[in-house]
Every structure is written in structure tokens, then in C-alpha cells.
Amino acid sequence: MSITFRKSYRIFPGVRLNINRKSWSITLGGKHGPRHTISSTGRRTTSMDLPGGFGWRKTTTRRARGDN
């Protein structure tokens, strides 16, 4: 069994700082409307909860400068 670490801090209303073992991220937005997450690994995610248990998510990953 592996040990996991994840902690989320509410900085301001609608702004969260999420920390885990390997990275951190900032989430902007609340329960209603879209949420934008920016990670220290370069991943950017936009997500939104839709009625009826449905959800929508779009994730983009920034490529490193040396990759071609």
C-alpha cells in the first residue's frame, strides 16, 4: 500500500491552492460555472459540472521547449 498526500487550502473565495506529493496547482472558480486549474507541471484544465451528474473537462499540457 502506498502513502498518498493531498491537501487543499482555500486562499480566497473561489481560489484554492492544491498540494500533493509531486506538484501543486491553483484552482479558480467555485461550485457554479467553469473552474480553471493551473498546475506546476504545466497542465491547464477547464472543467464544469453539468446537471444530471454529467461533467465537462478540457485538459491541455504545455510541451517542454526542447521537445519537437
C-alpha positions in Angstrom: 0.0 0.0 0.0 1.4 3.4 -1.0 1.1 6.5 1.1 -0.5 9.5 -0.6 -0.5 13.1 0.3 -3.0 15.7 -0.9 -4.0 18.9 0.8 -6.3 21.8 -0.4 -6.3 25.3 1.1 -8.9 27.9 0.4 -6.9 31.2 -0.1 -9.8 33.4 -1.1 -13.4 32.7 -2.1 -13.2 30.9 -5.4 -9.4 30.3 -5.2 -7.8 27.1 -3.9 -4.2 26.0 -3.6 -3.9 22.2 -4.0 -0.7 20.5 -2.9 0.3 16.9 -3.4 3.5 14.9 -3.1 4.9 15.9 -6.5 3.3 19.2 -7.6 0.9 22.0 -6.7 -1.9 23.7 -8.5 -4.2 26.8 -8.3 -7.9 26.4 -9.0 -10.0 29.4 -9.9 -13.8 29.2 -9.8 -16.4 27.8 -7.5 -19.3 25.3 -7.5 -21.3 27.1 -10.2 -19.7 27.9 -13.5 -16.4 26.8 -15.0 -13.3 26.1 -13.0 -9.8 26.7 -14.3 -6.8 24.8 -12.8 -3.2 25.6 -13.5 -0.6 23.1 -12.3 3.1 23.4 -11.6 3.7 20.6 -14.1 2.3 22.8 -17.0 -1.1 21.2 -17.2 -4.1 23.5 -17.6 -7.6 22.2 -17.1 -11.0 23.8 -17.6 -14.0 21.9 -16.1 -17.6 22.4 -15.4 -20.3 20.4 -13.7 -23.4 19.9 -15.7 -26.9 19.0 -14.5 -27.8 15.3 -14.0 -24.4 14.1 -12.9 -22.7 15.0 -16.2 -19.4 16.9 -16.4 -17.2 18.5 -18.9 -13.4 18.8 -18.9 -10.8 20.0 -21.3 -7.1 19.5 -20.4 -4.1 20.9 -22.2 -0.5 20.1 -21.5 2.3 22.6 -22.2 5.1 21.0 -24.2 8.7 21.4 -22.9 10.8 23.8 -25.0 13.3 21.1 -26.1 10.5 18.7 -27.4 10.0 18.7 -31.2 
